[in-house]
Structures are given as C-alpha cells and as structure tokens.
Amino acid sequence: MSEQISLDDRTLADGALFHDRKGNPVEAPEPLAPLADTHGHLTSFRAHDPALALARAAVAGVRLLVVPVDPVEDVPGRWGSVAELLGWLDEQVELAGRCLDEWAARGVVPPDFEGTDAPALLDNVRIVAGAHPYGAAELDDEAIARLRELLASPRAVGVGEFGLDYGPYNKVPYPVQEEAFRCQLRVAHELGLPAELHIRDAVGDAACGAHADAARILAEEGVPASGCDLHCFTSDVKVMEDFTRLGCHVAFGGAATFSRSDDIRAAAVYCPERKLLSETDSPYMAPVPLRGEECEPAMVAFTAALLADVREAAGRGSRAATYRALWENARAFFGL
C-alpha cells in the first residue's frame, strides 16, 4: 500500500485531480448533482491504477460507476475464472477505500450533495456483462455460462456491452454478430435486465448500417422492459431519434466535447431529458481539455458539464436540471 500512497501524494501534490499533457493543473467542473459514469472499463487501464482511479472518481463527485466485463475477453482472457475477476474488483474497491481514508486525513474528500440520498461511490461500483462484437464468434455455450455467472453477481445491473461493429477492425462476419446480438438481448429479456449496446457503422459504406440493423433487431426482439442504451453515442440527431422512439436511452461520453463533434452535441441537445446518460468509456476518448490522456471515470465531470452547458444554451433546461437528469436517469435505468 505504501507504493500506492506515494502515487497518491504525487497525484494530489498541488491539490488538483487533473493535469494536462504538460503537467499543468486543470480545474475540474463543480458538479451540481452526483455524477454517474454508466460505462467505464476499469479493467483496461495502462497508465492508471484502478484503485486510484476509483478514489479520484469519488473525489470528483462520481457516485455510480458501471464497469463492463466480458465473458470472452476478460474471462478466461485476463482472469482464469469469473470468481477471480470479481475478487479482483472487490480488491480494487477495498484499496480505493484505503486511499480515500489517507486523503481524508489531508482534507481531500468527496463533495457533499445536500438533499440527495446518493450512496458513496465505493458502495455503488456495479458491473454489466456481455460479449463485445469483436468476440461474437466465441460466444459459445461455455461463454454463455460465464456470462450468466457474471450476471448472478450482486454487482450486476445489466447485460453489455454487446451489439454490432461494422468498423474496419472487426473481422467477425455480420451474421455471426447478429446471432450474438440476439442471444444476449434475449438474456436481458429473460433476466429482466437493461442492455448496453455497442453500435458502430461501417466507414463510408451506407449499405453497411449497424445502427439500422440494430434498430431492426430491437424492433423484432423488443427492447428489454428494463431498458436499453446506446453506449458511447457518436452519431447524429436522426440516429438518436430512431432509438429514443424505440424507448432507448443515449449515453454521451468524451467525444461530445471534441471540437468537430457538432453532430453529437446536437443530438445531446435534442435528446429527451429522460433518456440522457453520461459515461466515459474509459480508458478511451478522454474529454477536452484532457484529450489525448488515458481517460478515467473521474473525467465524466467534464462531459456532464458540457452536456449541461449546451442544453442550457439551446434553451433545453437549466444546467442544474441536466445534472439532475443524468443522475436520476442512471439510477432508474439500472434499478438502483
């Protein structure tokens, strides 16, 4: 633990949670409600320590983190069994608690949100479990058994991420992806859990529309009664409307803050308030002003601030209303 505390000291030496690529402190936005990162890959960091990332998230105001785990890539790819993976996650939460105790002794504590019953973050680290489209061909009976074992965990709140990826890095044939999509969607229906979808269109090929295919499958199979969200939304208003009409939520991450993301911001503006969610998809796509760094759950603070700003500027409600919606929607979506 002494090595971890030494890193804590360096992280908070100037009282700042965040620093740009030159090492300059970056002021974090003040959250007007508890923050929710509905999709943060705690298992995939290269630069960050997972326990320290949890501690920083708590200090940033995050009160809910949903960690995607994969019955193909994570187990047995990184951990030998489901029990080992879940035990590792428990260990990170415990270590984060010890870090927070050390920080509290130096006056660094999570913000207090008066008038809410939001639990402490370390009491609200949850998982969703699902096979990413990259692993769709390996979703065999053994992987489904691991998926069900993960979903039996007390931390489990949904099925995901799964879906369709027609991008250049996925070589799994479309029919195989669709079969895995339908299989996991049916698991969500069976268990009464919400689903988190990964949908990526083919680049420059209008005939290969993953979003159109996903909407068709959802219409045929039905959106789970507990809900469905488009994780890491990077499309436009029309796509957003296609899915919100089906009853889906839309989760916005760091990409919404990028300078060339006008379409994503427009979708965030016109998304129905009751369907808005926030996420990081850490360790990917850190938000401005931290773009280029390894993303972590604490950085959801910047995305939430951006969503609040653009919606208020467009007359879609106050900043406080957007912050409240992001929190309450996340709790309701995951049944917490």
N, C-alpha and C positions, 0 to 999 in steps of 0.2 A: 504493500500500500504506500510505502514511503516514496517509491518512484512515481506513483500516480499523484501524490500530493505535490511533489516537486513540479510536475507538469501543471497542476492547478495554480501553483504560485506564478509560473511564467504566464499562464493564460490570463490571470487577473491582476498582474503586477501593476497595471495602470488603471485598474477599475473598469476596464472595457471588456465586454464579452466578445466583440467582433473587431477584426482588423482587416484592412485591405491587403492586396498582394505586396505592397511595400512596407507592411507592418504598421501603418498608421491606424490609430483607433477610429472605429466607425460607430457613431451613436445609433443605438437601437431605437426604433419607434416605440412609443409608450402604448401598450395595448389598452383598449377601452373595455375589454372583456377577456375572459380566459381564452387562450389560443388552443386550437386543435390542429395537429398535423395528422391528417387522416391517411397518410401513406408515406412512411419513412423507413428506408431499408437500413435498419440498424446493423444488419449482418454483413454489409458490403463495404464498410469503410476501408480506405487505405491509409489515410493520413490521420484521421480522428480515432481516439479511443472511445469505444461505445459507451462506457460508463460515464466518462467525462462529457460526452455529447448529451447524455440524459441529464446530467447535472446542469449543464449550460442551458438546456431547453427549459428546465424548471425555473431557472433564474430569469429567463426571457419571458416567462409568463405562460408557457405551454402547460396545459392541464390534461391533455389527452394525446397520446401517441399510438398510432396503429401501425404495427410492424408487419409487412408482408413476409411470409415464409413459404418456401417452395418444396413440395414433396418429391420433386425430381432433382432440382439443382442443389438445394440445401441438404436434403436427406435422401440418399446417402452421400451426396457430393461433397459436403463440408463437414457434416456430423454423421456419426455412424448410425444413429437412431434418433427417433423423434424425442425420446426421453433426454438424450444428450443435448439436443438443440434447446429444448425447453429449460433444461437445467442451466445451460449457458445463459439464457435470457434472464433467469432468476438471479444468477450471479451478477450480471451487469446492473440489475436494479439494486441489489444489495450494495455493490461498490459505489454506485451513484449516491446512495443514501449516506454513505460514509464521507464522500466528498462534500455533500451538502452540509453535513454536520461541521466539517472543517471550515467551510466557507462562512457558515453562520457565525462561528466564533470570531470571524474577522468582519462581521457586519454585512456580508453579502448574502441576501436572502431573496426568495421568490417574491414577486409582488402580491399584495393582498387585494382581492377583488371583493369589495364590500357588497353585500346584498345578493351574493351568489352562493350556491352550495357545491361549487366545483371541487372535486377531490384533488388532493395533491397529485402531481404527475406520477410519482413513483407508485401510487396506488391505482394508476389508470393507464398502465402500459399494456396494450392489447395486441392481438395478432389477427391477421386474416391469412388464410392458407389457400394456395392454388398453384397450378402449374402454368407458368408463363408460356405464351405461344412458342417460344424457342424450344421448349421441352415437350411440346404436344405429342410428338411421336413416341415419347417414352412414358406416356400416361397409361400404363398397363394396370393390371389388377393389383400388383404389389404397390404401385404408386398411389392408386386409389385408396388402398388400405392405409397407407401412411397419411394421405390427405384426411381421411376420416379420423385417424388417431390425433392429428393436429387439431382438428375441429372439435374434438372432445375435451380439449384443454379448457380450464376455466378462463384463460385469457382470450379465447377465440370469440370473435364477434362477427365474422363474415368469411365468405369464400372469395379468394382472389390473390394476386391478380391473374386473371386468365382472359382470353379473348382472341383477337385476330391481329397478326402483324404481317403486312404485305410489303414491308420495307426491304431494303437491299441486303440486310444482314441475316434474314431468316430464310433458311432453305427448306423448311418444312412445307410440304405441299398443302395447298389451300384446303382440299377435302379433309386432310388429317387435322388441320387446325379447327375446322368447323366441327368435326366429331368431338374433339376435346372440349371445345366451347360448349356444345350441347350437353355433354356429360357433366361438366362442372356446374352448369346452370341448373341442371336437374338436381344435383346435390344440394344446391342452395334452396331450391323449392322444397325438397324433402325435409331438410333440417330447419326450415324457417329462418334462414339467414340472408342478409343482404349480400350482394355481389359487387366486387370491384373489377371493372373491365379495363384491359389494355387494348386499345384500338389504334392501329397505325396504317394509314393508306399507303399504297404504292406511290413512289415519286414519279410524277409526270405521266401516269397511266390512268386515265379516267375510267378505264374498263375494270380496273382492279380496285374497287372501292371497299375497303374494310369497314368503314362506317356504314355504308349502305347494306352490306352483308350482315353486319352486327344488328342493325335495326330490323332487318328481315327476320333474323333468328329470334330476336327478342319478341317480335310480334307473333311468331309461330309458337314459341315455347312459353311465352308470357314472362313479364317482369316479375321477379320474386316478390311476394307480398311484403317482405321486409325492406324491399328497395334494391336499387342498382345505381352505381355511379360510374361516370366516365372519369377514370383516373388520369391525371396529367393531361388535361384538355389543352390542345394546341390547334384547334380548328376555328371556324368562324361562326357567325350568328345562325346561319341556316342549319349547320350541323347541330349546334346547341339546341335549337328549337325542335329539330327532328327527334331528339332524345328526351327533352323535357316533356314533349307531348306524349311520349310513351310512359312518362312517370319517373324518369331517371333524374338523379342528381348530377351535378357537374363540379368536378374538383379542379381548382386552379392552383398552379404552382409557380415556380420561379420564372418560367417562360413568359408569364403575363407581364413581367417587369422589363423585358428586353425592349430595346429601342424600336425594333422593327416588328413588334407584336401588336400592331394596331387591331388586327382581326380578333386576336384573343381578348384584348381589352374590351372591344365592342361586345363580344359575347359575354364577358363578365358584367358589363353594364346592363345588358338586356336580359340576362338570366333571371328568372323569377327568384325573388329573395329567398323563398322557402326551399329552393333547390341548390343554393350556393354551398360549396365546401372549400376548405383550404387544405393544402398539403405542401410537402417539399419534394417528394420523390428522391430524398437524399439517398446516396451521395451525389446525385446528378443535378445539373441545372441550378446552381446557386443563383439567387436573385440579385439584381442590381441593388446596392452598389458593391456586392461581393462576387459578382460574376467571374468565373474562372477559378474560384476556390472550390474545394470539396464541400458540397452542401451538407448541412446537418439540420436536425429538427428545429433547433432554436431559430433558424433563418425563416421559418414560417412567419415570424413577426414582420418581415419586410413585405411579404406577399399579402398578408392581411391588411397592412397599411395601404398598399397600392389599391387593393380592391375597394377599400373604404373611400379612398380619395377619388377614384374615377367614378364611382357610383354617386357620390355626393356632388361632384362637378357636373354630372349629367342629370341631376335632379331626381335620382333614384333612391333617395333617402339619405339620412344623415350618416356620418362616419360611425357614430355610436350604434346606429341601427344595423349597419353591415357587420360590425364586430359582434353584436349580439346574435345576429342570424348565423354567422359562421360557427359560433359556439353551440347554439341551441340545435342547429341542423345536424351537426356532427353527433351530438348526444342522442338525438332522436333516431338518426339513421342507424346507429349501432345499438340502439336499445339500451342506452346507459342512463 
